[in-house]
Every structure is written in structure tokens, then in C-alpha cells.
Amino acid sequence: MPSIPVAGTAGGGDPWTGAYAQLRADYRFNQNLTGSVEAVHYQVGSTLRNAGGRDSNYFRAELKVAW
């Protein structure tokens, strides 16, 4: 994650920005087909929450075919 300043947080607040959790599973179905699923949760810290930030979630599913 890049270091981008957030308006209204300079010079104050908690330096802890949040916590990131990720769960990922990969599976090889056969020689030509693989798949993966991924779920991510980011919980913002109090300084970002007070500046209007909120927790976020992300889910991804992928299939790859190779020949």
C-alpha cells in the first residue's frame, strides 16, 4: 500500500493505520487447469476511521487454462 497522506490526519492521531487479513487457496485441477480463490479484509485504525475511512473487503476467484 502506498504512503499517501490522508487529509485531516497530519500531526495527530495514532500511527497504526489498520490490520490486513488474507485467506487464499490454490488448486491444480489437472495439467492444464488451475484455480484460486482469495478473500481479504482490511480493518482501518481509529485515525483513518475518524477521517472518514472504513473497513473494506475483497473477494476474487480465478481459473487459468494453459495449453
C-alpha positions in Angstrom: 0.0 0.0 0.0 1.5 3.4 -0.9 2.2 6.1 1.6 -0.5 8.6 0.6 -1.3 11.4 3.1 -4.9 11.5 4.3 -6.4 15.0 4.7 -7.0 16.0 8.3 -4.6 13.5 9.9 -1.3 15.4 9.9 0.4 15.9 13.2 -2.0 13.9 15.3 -3.7 10.6 15.8 -2.5 7.1 16.1 0.3 5.9 13.8 -1.3 2.5 13.5 -3.3 2.5 10.2 -5.0 -0.8 10.4 -4.8 -4.6 10.1 -4.9 -6.7 6.9 -6.0 -10.4 6.8 -5.9 -12.6 3.7 -7.1 -16.1 3.0 -6.1 -17.7 -0.3 -6.4 -21.2 -1.7 -4.9 -22.5 -4.9 -5.8 -25.8 -6.6 -4.5 -27.6 -9.7 -7.4 -29.5 -11.3 -5.2 -31.1 -14.0 -2.1 -30.3 -16.1 -4.0 -27.5 -18.0 -6.4 -26.0 -15.4 -5.6 -24.3 -12.2 -7.8 -22.2 -10.0 -7.6 -19.9 -6.9 -9.9 -18.0 -4.5 -8.9 -15.2 -2.3 -10.7 -13.2 0.4 -9.2 -10.1 2.0 -10.3 -7.9 4.9 -8.8 -4.6 5.9 -9.8 -3.1 9.2 -8.9 0.6 9.5 -7.3 2.2 12.6 -9.0 4.9 14.6 -7.3 7.8 12.9 -8.4 6.7 9.5 -11.9 5.9 10.7 -12.2 9.4 12.3 -11.1 10.9 8.9 -14.0 9.1 7.2 -12.3 5.8 6.3 -14.0 2.5 6.8 -13.2 -1.2 6.7 -13.1 -3.0 3.3 -13.5 -6.5 1.9 -12.3 -8.1 -1.3 -13.1 -11.4 -2.9 -11.5 -12.9 -6.1 -11.9 -16.2 -7.9 -9.8 -17.1 -10.9 -9.4 -20.0 -13.4 -6.4 -20.4 -15.6 -6.2 -22.6 -18.7 -2.9 -23.4 -20.3 -2.1 -25.4 -23.4 
